[in-house]
Amino acid sequence: MRTLRRYPYVDRLKSVDEFRQCTKAQLRGVERLAEHVTVERGEILVREGQADRELFLILAGTAEVTQMGRRVNTLGPRDFFGELAALNRGLRNATVTAISALELLIIGPREFEAMAQIPGFRDGLLKRMANRLRVVDAQLAAAHSQAALSGQDAACHDQPSTSLASLATPIASEVR
C-alpha cells in the first residue's frame, strides 16, 4: 500500500451519493482527515475475523467481498466499507480484496470520530447504513418465507442461529 500526497478531491467526494449534501467546507474537512492511498490488485484490505477500525471509501477500481470464502458482493467507485467496525468495535465480518488497482480513502478510528462531527458525513453514513439494513431485512424475510415454503420453517424457529443464519449468509453483503 502506498500513501499518495494529498490533493484536492472534493469534487470526487461530492459524487458519492451520501456526501452530496455536504458543503465544500465539510468535504475539505473529510479530505484533511482521510489518508489517500493506492492498492495493487490482489491486496487484502480487511480480513474476516480480524479486529480493525478503519473505514474505506473506494475512489477508483473494484474490490470483492467474501464471507467464509464465498463472494457476496463487488464494490466499486463511490462505495465504502468498514463503517460497522468504525462505529462499533468488533471483528470484521468479511474479507475485502482488491480485484483491480484501487484508489482509496482510509479513515482511521481517531479521524472517524472527528468526521462523525461533520453533519453531512454523519447523515450520509447513517442513510447508507439504514438502506443496507432495509435490504438485508427484506432478504432475511424472503429467506424465511422460502424456508417456510420448503418445510424448514420449524427448524428456523427451533434453531434460528443455525438454520436461518445459514440461509442469510449468502445475502449478507455488509462489511464490518
N, C-alpha and C positions, 0 to 999 in steps of 0.2 A: 504494500500500500504506500503510495507516495502523496505527501501533502503538497498542494499547489499554493502558490502565493494567492492571497485574497484579491479578488477583483469584483467590480460591481456586477451582480447578477440579480438585482431587484426585479427586472422585467421577467426573468425566468421564474422567480418565485411567484410573481403576480399571475403567471399562467397556471399555477396549481389551484384547483377549484377552492380548496379550503383556505387559501390565502388571498383570494380575490377581494375580500372585504377589508384587508389590511391597508393601512395608509403606507405611502412610500417611506415615511419615517419609521413605522413599525417594521417594515421589511428590511430597512437598513439595520435595525436592531437585531433581526434574525441573522442577517449577513455577518454582523460583527461577532455574534455568539457561536456560529456554526464553523466547523472545520471542513474545508473544501478538499476532497481527495479524489484520486483516480484509483481504480482497482482493475487488475487484469482478469481476463476470462479464467474461470476455474477457481478463483479465490473464494473461500468460505468466509462470509461476513459474520454470520452468527450460527451457532451450533445448538441444536436441540438439546435440552438438558443443562446447558451452560448458564451461569448466572452473570448476566451483563445488564447494563442500564442505559445503553445508547439508543437513540432514535436515529433512523436513517431516512433520508429523502433522496430518491433517485432523480438526478438531473438528466442523465443520458445513459442508454444501454438497457439491458434486461437481466433479470435475475430469476432463478426458480426457487420456489418454496417447497420444501419436502417435510413430511411428518412420518416418522417411522419408515423412512426410505421411500415413501410414495409421494410423487409430485401432487401437490394440492393447489398450486397457484403459480402464475407467472406474473412478475411485476415489471413495470417499465417506467419511462419518464413521468414524473409528477406523482408517482406512488411513493408512499412511505411505509415503513415498518419499524417495529420495536417500541411502539407507543405504550403497549401494556407494561413492558419492562421499565420504561421511563417513568410511568405513573405509579407502578406498584412492584416492589421488589419481588422477584420470583425467578424461576428457571424459564429459559426460552422454551416455547412450545413447538418450535420448528427450526429447521436449518435453512438458511438462505445462502445460495451460491450464485456467483456471477456467471451467466451463460454467454456474456459478451463483455467487452471492456465496459466499465461503469464509471460514471462521474457522479459523485455523491456529496451530500452534506451530511456530516455526522454531528449529532448534538449530544454531548455528554450529560451526565446527571446534574452537574452544577449549572451548566448552560441551560438545560431544560427547565430547571427551576426558575431561572431568570426569564426565559422565553414564555413560560406559563403566565407571566405577569403581563404579557402583551395581549390585549383583548382580542385582536384579530386572529392571532395564532391560536390562542386558547379556544376561542369559539369554533374556529375551523377544525381543530383537532377533535373537539367534542362532537361536532356534527359528523365527521368521518366515522368516529367510533360508534355513534348512535346508528348510522346507516349500516355499518358492518354487523352490529348486533341484531338489527331487524332482519337482515339477510340470513344470518345464522339461525335466528329463531324460526324463521319460515322454513328453512331447510330441515331443522330438527323436527318441526311439526310434520313436514312431509315424510320424513323418515319414520316417524312414529306411526303415521297413518299407513304407510306402506307395510310396516311391521304388523300392524293390526290386521290388515287385509290378508297378510300371508300367514297368520296364525301365531306370530311371535309376540303378540300383544301381552300375553300373560308373562312371558319371560322378561319383557321390558319393564313391567310393573314390579315383578318379583326381584329383579336384579338390574336396576337402571344403570348402575355403574359399569356393568359389563355389556349387556345386550344393546341398550340404546347408545352407549358410548361407542361401541364398535360400528354401529350404523352411522354415527355422526363423524367419525374420524376422517373419512374422505371428503366431507363437505366443509370441515372447519379449515378456513384458509387464513385465519388471523395469526399474525406472528407476534409473539410476546417480545 
